[in-house]
Amino acid sequence: MVHETSFRELTELLGYWSEEPPTHVLLALRYLGERKKKPAQTDEKFAQDGLELQRMLGTAAKPMPPHVREMAEWAEAQQAKLRRKK
């Protein structure tokens, strides 16, 4: 069913849910309380986790190709612009 839903229908549904949350969400908030958000992962911890995963898999990480790095930098710049607009 989700795969058959158009983007327009999905945005309408999410808009409706923002005004009128589903019953199971309201009950969970009432009886279970709000979930505690996990603290943001630091760059150092992220790098350590990557090295640990590399050791587990036994493969060395390959350097990112220049065109992919440029795309990632562009995406981060666009994201920063959007944040400034808010």
Secondary structure by P-SEA (a helix, b strand, c coil): ccccccaaaaaaaaaaaaacccaaaaaaaacccbbbbcccccaaaaaaaaaaaaaaaccccccccaaaaaaaaaaaaaaaaaaaac
